[in-house]
C-alpha cells in the first residue's frame, strides 16, 4: 500500500522498525524502537483504535498512533 510505504520511509529514519502479527492475523504495521506502535488505515474506525490499544497494552508498548490519509474524529 502506498500510504504504508510513505509512513515506513519516514519512520525508518527515526530508529529500529519492526512488524508484529498474531496467528489470528491481527497486526501492527510498525513498532518503532520497541516503544511506539503505528497503524496505517485509509479510514480508521473506533474499533481499530480499541484493538490497537489492547495489543499495545499486552506488548507493554508506551504509546500508539493511527495514521490516516483522511481526517477523522477517532482519538489518536
N, C-alpha and C positions, 0 to 999 in steps of 0.2 A: 504494500500500500504506500502511495506517495507520501501521505502525511506521516506515517511511521518512520519512513526513511528521513524525512526532514527533521523530526524530533531526534532520531538517532544521531544525525550529523551534528546537531547542536550539543547533545548530551555527551557524546564521546570525547569532547574536548575538556569536559569538566571532571572526569575521573573514570573509575572502573565501571563498566556496564555489564549487567547480567540479565538473563531472561529466566522467568520461572513459570512452570506449568505443572499443574496437578494431573494425576492419572485421569481424572474426570474431564480434563480439557480446559478447566478454568485456568487463566493465565494472568501474568503481569508482564506487560510489554517490556518495561525497562526497570531495573533496580540499579540505582546509582550509589556506588561506594557502600553497598550493603546497608544503606540507611534510608534512602528515599525511593518510593515507588512512583512510576509514571505509567499511566494507562492512556492510550490514544484511542479516542472514539469519535466517529463522524458526528453522531447525535447521542450524547450521553443521557442516560436516564438515572433517576434516583436509585434504582435497583443496582446499576453499575457501581455507584459510589458505595452502597451498602456492602456489596460483595468484596470490593477492593479494601474497604475499611476492615472487614473481618479477616481478610488474608494478611494485611499488614500487621494486625494485632497478633495473629498466630505466628508470624515470622519475626516478630519483635523489631519491625522497622520503625523509624522515627516519624515519618510523615509520608503523605501521598498527594499526587496531583493527577487530575483527569485533564488531558489536553484535548481540545476540540476545535475544529475549524469554525463552527457556528457558536455564537454566544447562546448560553442557556442559563436558566435560573438555578441549576443544581449547584449546591455548595461544593467547593473545591474545584 
